[in-house]
Amino acid sequence: MPRELIATDQVLAFLGETPSQFASSLEAFMTQRRRLLEVLARLSPDGWTRSATVLGGGSPLALTVHRYASRLARHERTHWRQLAKTAASLPQG
């Protein structure tokens, strides 16, 4: 079995998900991100500079669309690196 598949099965077992649950979650995530990218691709330069107050964890933040999208991309890159590191650390076989 290829290492990628072994690692995937081990990560899923660690997370307590079955391959079909993970596939469903990943597909939903990819659909959501694809739709977001479609919206962002249609923005005019003025659209990227629109700002809003973002509420969530901590104090309210005034962010432009560009700044919020950049923060989201950096946040998600961190998770991709964590997944890659986890998969690389799993024993082979």
Contacts in CASP RR format, 6 or more apart in sequence:
PFRMAT RR
TARGET T0000
AUTHOR 0000-0000-0000
METHOD contacts of the structure
MODEL  1
MPRELIATDQVLAFLGETPSQFASSLEAFMTQRRRLLEVLARLSPDGWTR
SATVLGGGSPLALTVHRYASRLARHERTHWRQLAKTAASLPQG
1 93 0 8 1.000
3 92 0 8 1.000
4 87 0 8 1.000
6 90 0 8 1.000
6 92 0 8 1.000
6 93 0 8 1.000
7 87 0 8 1.000
7 88 0 8 1.000
7 90 0 8 1.000
8 19 0 8 1.000
8 22 0 8 1.000
8 87 0 8 1.000
9 19 0 8 1.000
10 90 0 8 1.000
10 91 0 8 1.000
11 83 0 8 1.000
11 86 0 8 1.000
11 87 0 8 1.000
11 90 0 8 1.000
12 18 0 8 1.000
12 19 0 8 1.000
12 22 0 8 1.000
14 86 0 8 1.000
15 22 0 8 1.000
17 25 0 8 1.000
40 65 0 8 1.000
40 69 0 8 1.000
43 65 0 8 1.000
47 65 0 8 1.000
48 64 0 8 1.000
48 65 0 8 1.000
48 66 0 8 1.000
49 64 0 8 1.000
49 65 0 8 1.000
49 66 0 8 1.000
50 64 0 8 1.000
50 65 0 8 1.000
51 62 0 8 1.000
51 63 0 8 1.000
51 64 0 8 1.000
51 65 0 8 1.000
52 62 0 8 1.000
52 63 0 8 1.000
52 65 0 8 1.000
52 68 0 8 1.000
53 60 0 8 1.000
53 61 0 8 1.000
53 62 0 8 1.000
54 60 0 8 1.000
54 61 0 8 1.000
54 62 0 8 1.000
54 63 0 8 1.000
54 68 0 8 1.000
63 71 0 8 1.000
END
